[in-house]
Amino acid sequence: MASCGSNTGEGFNPEQFETPPSPELMCGICLMVVNKPVLTYCGHSYCNFCFNKWRNGKDVVTCPVDYKQLETNQFMADKKTERQVLSLCVKCMNGPCSWKGELRDKKKHLTKCDHEVIKCVFDGCDTRLARNSMEKHEETCEWKIVTCEFCDVPYPKREEETVKHRGDCPLAILPCKFSDIGCTFEGRQHAHVAHCENALQAHLDMACGTIRDNNKEIRKNNKKIRDNNKEIETLHEELNTANQTIRKLKGQMAKLVGTFVWRICDYKDLYEEIYSPSFYTSKYGYKVQLKAYLHTNPFNGETHLWLYACIMVGEYDALLEWPFRRKITLYVIDQSDQRKHETLLINPDDVLPDRKKCFHRPIMGNNVGYCLTRSLSLEELTSGGFIADGVMFIKAVVE
């Protein structure tokens, strides 16, 4: 956001002005309101920064708008336009701030605006907050400068700095380095040397006691680990059994369903052919698979969704009538509140003779899919309710 004096010298953001600035006040290079304008003899205005960057130190430069040749005496600072720009009414762009005033006063306003984002004053802290929130942050900032209670030397209060200073401070009262195993001595650095020499046996006894306690705890924890490992093995066996049951049930469900819903996790995958999981039209019915992709017409560049229904080799083909003559209705689901689904019908009885082979009994794998090319365009897909968070649903119902 450009203020009264931007850091780069580029133009002022037009959105901050109460009234849209006139075109004559717009820089022909950065397309924002001119900052410290330069006027050419051909009548065009540019920010001083933008024009000098365009000029790049050359004595003769081409006007960026009309491409006329300009020499050094054919452009100059435009103080009149600068005064006009600085007198324009602007608003503060900091969220809820209601300040309005002349552009020349905005920089001063930002130095005290409660909603201006500022950096924490303490060295080492990169926190940036609105001015009205910064005071609370600075009270608890880990980089806040505190004074040592022993030697009055200032240092940041963050834990690492405190530990470092306490280790360096000759007047600090420090605990014994064996305090973790029970020693209660505290004193200044010079006293610690004598203490460690005099308490050598006591420290050794404490260490041995701690080792015994730790060994006891380790044995107890090892027993818990062995017990837990046995429970984990049992749970793994139960989980494997459950997964086998789930896979079996999924297979049974696939064979029992005549209605199938295909969830496409990311519609962009459709730029290449993708295939749905296979499904059965009934418990002992035909095995079907859907195919979809976004096809771009090489002549007009339009992209449409193409949908295919493929008859696959199934477990019960020998029991079924051939060719396949069931009607398949495909729905591209509208996920909005409108629920205006795109409906497409495949009727094997209505297809052209050369396409009827798509519905013959397959010999290996699956037949060539029957394609529905009259479907939604890419624009209809992306602008309607057919895609939500990248996800699409295609529903197939077999009569």
N, C-alpha and C positions, 0 to 999 in steps of 0.2 A: 504494500500500500504506500503510494507516494504521499509524502507530507509536504509542508511548506518548503523544506529543503531536503530533497532525497539524497541518500548516500551516493548514488551513482550519477546524479545530475540529469537523469532521464525525466520524461514528462510526468505530469500529475495525473493520477487515476481519474478519469471522467466521472466515475460512479459517485465520487464524494461531493460533487457539485449539486447544489439545490436545484438549479436550472441547467439543462443541458447546454454546454458551451457551444458557441457558434463555430462553424467549420473553419473560420479564419484563425481561430485560436488553437487549432490542432496541429501538432508536429507532423510534417510529411514523412518522417522516418519511423518514429516509434508509435505514431498514431494516437498519442495522448496529448493532454493540454500542455502547451509549450512551457518549458522551464528555462528562465533566462534567455528569452528568444533572440534569434538571429534572423534578420530580414534580408532577403536577396533582392537585387534590382528587378528581377522578374516577378516579384510579389509573393513569394512563398516564405512561410515562417518555419523555423526549426528550433529545437532545443539547442543551446550552445554545445552541450555535451554530445548530442547526436550528430550535429553538423561537423564538429571537429573530428569525431571518430570517422565520419564519412570522408571528410577531407583528407585525413591521414597525412597531414603536413605538406600537402601539395600546394603550389602557388595557383594552379588552375584546376578547378573542380567542376564536375558536371552536376547540375541541379537534379536531385533525385526524382522530382515530379515531372518537369518538362524537358529534362536533359539538355538544357542550354549551358554553354560554357560560362563559368564564372571566374573572374580574376579576383585578387585580394581586395580591390577597391570596389567590388560589386556586391558586397554583403557587409552588414554592420549590426551591432547590438541594437535591439529594438526596445528602448526603455519605455516608450509609450505603451506598447503592448504588454510589457512586463508589469507596469503599474495597473493596467486594466485587469490582468489575470489575478494579481495579488489582491485586488479589491472584490473579486467574485466571492459570493457566499458559499461556504462549504459546511458539511456536517462531519462530525467525528464518526469514523468507521469502526470504532471499538464497541461492538455489541450493543448493550443497552444504553450507552452514553447518549445524552440528549443535546450535547453542546452543538451550537451553530455559530458561525462567525466568518469574518473575512479570512481568505487563505493565508494572508501574511501573519495572522494571529494563531494559526493552527499549531505551529511548532511549539509555541509557548504553552498552549493548552495541553499538548501531549506530555509536557514535563510534569504536570500535576493531575492528569486524567486518572481517575480511580480504576478505569478499565484498560489502561495501556499495559501491555505485557512488558515487564522489565526483568532484568537478570538479578539474581541474588548478589548482594554486595560483598559477600565473603569469598575470598580467593579459594579456588578449588571447587566451588559449588557451581554447577551448570544449570540449576533450576531456574525456570522462567515462568512467572505467574503474573496475573493482573496485579496492579499496584495495591488494590484494596485487600489482596490476599497475601501479599508478600510479608507484611509485618508479622503475621502469625507464623509464617514459615521461618523467618529469621530468628524468632524466639527459640525454635527447636532445631534449627539447622545444625547438622553435625560438624559443619565447618566454622561455626561460631567461635570467636576467639574468647577463651577463658584464661584466667590467671591461676598459676600454680599456687596452692594454699601453703606451700612450704617455702618456695623461693621467689614468688611473685613474677616469674617469667611467663609471658603470654604464649599460648599455643592453641590450635584447633581442638575442640572438645571431642572429636570423633575418637572411637575406641583405639584405633591403631596409633594415633598421635599421642593419646593419653598414656598408653603403655610405653611408647618410645620415650616420652618425656620423663615418666616416672623412673624408667631405667637409667636415665642420664642425670636426673636431679640428685645432687649430693645431699640435700636436706630432707628428701622424701622418706617417710616411715614406710618401710616395705616389709611384707611377710617373709618368713624363711622360705627358701626354695624347696624345702621338704614339707611345706604346709599341707600339700595334698595327701600326705600319709600320716598327718596328725601333729606335726610340730606347730606350736602356738607362738613361737618367738616373732616379734616385730621390732625393727630398729632401722637406723640409718645405715648407709652403705658401709661405712668404716666399722660398724659394730658387727656386721654380718661375718666378717673374716674371723674374728675371735670366737663368735658363736659357733661357727661350723667346726672349728678346731676343738672346742670344748665339748660339743655335743655329738662327736663322731659316733660313739657307741650307742647313744640314744637314737640317733638317726638310723643306725644299722638295725637296731631292735625293731624300730617302727617299720623299716623296709621288709624285714623278715616276717613280721606280723601281717603286713599287707599282702605279701606273696602267699602266705598260708591261706588267708581269707580269699584271695583271688583263685587259688587252686581249688578250694572248696566250692566256690561259685562256678568255676569252669566245669567241675565234675557234675554239678547239679544241672547246668545248662546243656552239657553233652547228653545227659539222660533225656532232657526235654526234646532235644533235637532228634534223638533216635525215635522217641515216641511220635514226634511230629512227622518224621519221614515215613513211618508206618501208616499214619493217617493219610498222608499225601498219596502214597501208593494205592491205598484203598479208594481214595477220591478219584485218582486217575483211571482206575478200573471202572468205577461207576460212570465217569464221564465218557469213556470209550463206549461203554454199553449204551448210554443215552444217545451218543452221536450216531451209532449204528441204527438205533431205533428211529431217530429223526430222519436219517437218510432213507430208510425203508418207507416211512410214512410219507415223505415227500414224493417218492416214486409212485406210491399208491395214489396220492392226491393228483399227480400229473395225469394219471390214467383215468381218473374219474371226472375230470373237469371238461366241459364243453365250452366254457367261457374262460378266456385267458386274458390277463392284463400284463402288458410288457412295460416295465419301468426303464426308461432310458435316462441314465444318471446325468449325462451331459450331452445336450443336443448337438454340440460341435463335433461329437464323434460321428455324426451322420455325414460328414464330408467324405467319409469312406464307408463302404458297405458294412453294415453290422447285422448280426443275426440274433434272433430271440432264442431263449430256451425252447425246446420242442414241447408240445402238449398233445394230448389225445382228445378227440372230439367226444368220446364217451369211454366207459370202462373198458370195452373191447372194440373201440372205434379206430378211426383213421389217425395217423400220426402227422401233425402239421407243424410247420415252422414259419415264422415271419422274417422278412428281410426288409431293410429300409436304408435309404440314403438320399442325400440332397444332390439332385442332378442339375447341372448348369447347361442350358441350351447354348451351344457354340455359336449360333447364329444371332440370337438377340440378347444373350448374356443373362437371361432370367433364370432363377434357381427355384425349383419346386421339389417338394417331398415326393419321392417315389416309394410306393409300398408294394411288396410282393407277398404272396402266399405260396408256400412250397409244400407239396405232398411228399412225405418221407417214407422210407421202408419202415413198417411197423411190425409189432409182434403178432398182430391178428389179421394181417392182410389177406390171408387165405380164406378167412371167414366173411369177408366183406364183398359188396357189389362194386364192380368196376365198369366204367370209369367213375371217379368221384363226382357226385352230382349234388352235394350239399351246398346250400348258399352260405357264404361267409360274409358277415357284416363287420367292417372295420370302423372303429371310432377313434379319431384323434381327439383326446379329451380336452375340453375347455375347463381349465382349473379356476377360472374366475367365477364370481357369483352369477354371471349370465348363463353358464352351463350350455353354451351353444356349441355342442360337439360337432366336428366335421364327420359326416357319415359317408362311408364308401361301401358299395355292395359288389361282391364277386359272385356272379351266377354262372356256373359252368355251362348251363344250357344256352347262354346268350353269347358266348365267346366265338370268335371267328374260327373256321375249321382248322387253320394252321396252328392255332393255339390250344386246341383241345387236348393235344398230347401232354399238356401240363397236368392233366387230371387223370391220365392213365395210371395203371398200377406201376409204381417205381420198381426197377430191377435192382439197382444198387444206389445206396446213399439216399438221394432225393431227386425229384424231378426238377426240371427248369421251372423257376417260379413264375406264377402269373402276375404281371405287373399292372398296377393301377397308376397311370401317369397323371390323371386328372385329380390332382390333390392340391393342397395348400402351397402357396408361394412362400419363399423365405420371409418376405415382408409380412405376410399374414401370420406366419408362425410367431415371429418375434414381436409384432405389435399387438397381437391379440392376447388371449389368456391361455394359450396352448403351452407356454413355457413359463415355469416359475422356478427361480433360482437355478436355471439351467436344466431343470428336469422336465421330461415329457412322459406322457402315458399313452399307449396305444392299446385299445381293447379289441379283442376278436371274439365274436359270437358265432358259433357254427350251429345251424339248424339241424 
